């Protein structure tokens, strides 16, 4: 059992939050696609952040690279900020819909860092 930091939510919160975040991601990207606002830069950053996001789970849960996972989350934060800016420039609502994702990743970073610190 891992020692968890203060403010760690119950396990049920994670699938609920990720479902909401992925729905918002899809709606946001869909708004751009429907309005033909997707260019190669928007597509690249969208799929890059999805890849970085997916790899975090492997690093944290499978490989148990806790410190590396925290550093990887910093990369994800950068990707999501770039995505928000790119989306916002094309469609303000599409950009704003990504803010909960960014906030959740900040919270995940806190959890990841303190899990590393408490369990090394």
N, C-alpha and C positions, 0 to 999 in steps of 0.2 A: 504494500500500500504506500502510495506517495503521500508525503505531508503536503497539504494544500494551504495556500495563503489565505489570509482574511479576505472576505468578499467573494470567495469561491461559490458560485451558484450550484444548486443541485443539478445532477446530470441531465435531467429532463429539459433544462433551459437550452442546452446546446443544440439539439436537433430542431427545436422550435425557432431559435434565432437564425440558424443556418438556412432553414426553409424560407423564412421571411427575407433574408439577405439574398438568396438565390432568386426568389421571385422578383425582388426589386431590381436585381441585376438584369434579369430577362426582360422585364418591362422597360427598363432604361435602354438596353441595347435594341429592343424591339421598336421603341420610339424613333431611334436613329435610323434603323433599317427601313421602317415604313416610310419615313420622310426622305429616304435616299440621302442620308447625311453621313453614311459610313465611308471613310476613305481608308487607305492602307495603314495610316498611323493609328486611327481609332481601332481598327481591327487588330493590329499588332499588340497594342497595349491591353486590349480587352482579353485576348487569348494568352498573353504573357502573364497577366495577373492571375488568370485561372490556373495556369500551369504552376506558378509559384505557390499559389494557395494549396493546390493538390499535393505538391511535394512536401509542404510543411507537415502534413499528417504522417507521411512516411518517415520523415526525419524524427519527429517527436514520438510517435506511437510505436513504430516498427523498429527503427534503429536506436531509439532512446538517446538521441544526440540533443540533449536539452539546451545546452548553451548555443550550439550551432542553430538549433530551431529558433531561438530568440533572435539571433542575428539574421536568420532567414526572414523572420517576421518584419524586421526593419526594411528589408528589400521589398516585401509585400506592401508595407505602408507606402513606400516611395512609389511603387507601381500603381497603387490605388489612388494616391494623390494625383499622379499624372493622368490616370484614367478620368478622375473627376473633372479635372481642368479641361481635358480633351472633350469630354461629353458636354460639359457646361458651355463651351465655346460653340458647340453645334446646336444644343437644345438645353436651355437652363434647367428644365424639369429633369431631364435625363441625368444631369450632373448632380442635382440636389438629391435625387433618389439613391445615390451612392454614399451619402454621408453616414447613414446607419452602419454600413459596411466598414467604413473607416473607423468609426467609433468602436465597433465591436473588435476590430483588429487591435486597436490600442488597448482595450481591456484584455484581449487574449495575450498581448505582449506582457502586460503586468502579470497575468497568471503564469505564463511560461517562464518569465525571469524568476519569479519567486518560487516556483516549483523547482527550478534548477538550484537556486540558492539554499532552499530548505532540504534538499535531498542529495547533495553532493557528498 
